[in-house]
């Protein structure tokens, strides 16, 4: 028996309706639990979204297997198609091989965005002249449905071919001047202004990482030209990629062509960083220019709003520097970027804001890798200006924290920090005077600190922080004994200051890598 109700003007009842083509009439329901099965068997409607999605996935993969090809399933397209059909039936159509002269990414995007079709590739990942469409009916003549889809898809592919052929008639470089009419941001000027700033910064970076400065400058000049091509005008997602194809067609050096595509990498979490050094340099310069400019005019990301994707840009910049192992100084790069802008355009605090913003992106990165917020903070408070150096330090801290000596040494460093923080600025913590050492525990600690300093200095100088902290873990026993046996704040001012000097030496030794006092959880 149906429960009487009315929802959005529709009265409840004990019947439903089936597929508009297969069963466009009422279907009585004996009980509510039979709804899904009755609708499927009589009405030709798969009510469950999850089941429709899996039906489509299985059918598409089966079509690929049947054709000895790989059917590529884009998750977003799968979700969209699942919501477009009630009774999915996968059918495979084909198109002329001549279209394969067009970059396959353009053809794939045309098939996906316009026709909601899945594509197929061979064992080498090359696009095949076939597509899989999901019909919403189980036709008695599927061949006619396939022909209809083929008739519709050909004009879309022909458009892509026309755009590609027309774009190639003019060198990519010929569009550069017109970028002066394309606004990047009202206060920051045109896209041409941006590409010129990026070129200047890329040249500086190239000289620091042994890249080819001429190639980096050239890549920057051409980097945004494809924004004015027909293909990118139709398919904005192809920016960078089409520029790379057109630059290659124009005979540009291989790394220059590839860098035009790589400037946007990594595009999303898990995406690859640029493969070429030229691409890495261009990507760093482009991302940093955007951050410096937008922070400088008071438009940083706020809350959930990040229209220029600066958070992604910052994480991408860090990933490139770390994964490509580039010894670049972030502060110096920001300073160089600031100089490419007109004087007095950007706010005075821009440097500090951008520096802190970029380093803060490391937090989520390392937390995702299983490191603790305490480990991150122990390095972050020192504000290392080289991201690669930051990376080496935090990995060393993570390894150190697994040692049994880590927690007591962290607690001791916290105690040292508290003692030193309580001293008035007028209190003079002088250099250690060994003649004032009287207690065996302080003599032992002083000797070991001096010995460890000699051991770890070359390690820390070469970024071998893991090895250095492991050496310093050997101080655990002497530090514990010192605090058990020695009164630091004695009435004898000279002795007190000497012991404070010893603690300052101990603290400074650890600070060469990280402030491990932050590892102590009180």
Beta strands, then each sheet from edge to edge (+ up, - down):
strand 1: 6-7
strand 2: 10-11
strand 3: 15-17
strand 4: 26-28
strand 5: 70-72
strand 6: 89-94
strand 7: 118-121
strand 8: 127-135
strand 9: 183-185
strand 10: 189-190
sheet 1: 1+ 2-
sheet 2: 3+ 4-
sheet 3: 5+ 7- 8+ 6-
sheet 4: 9+ 10-
end
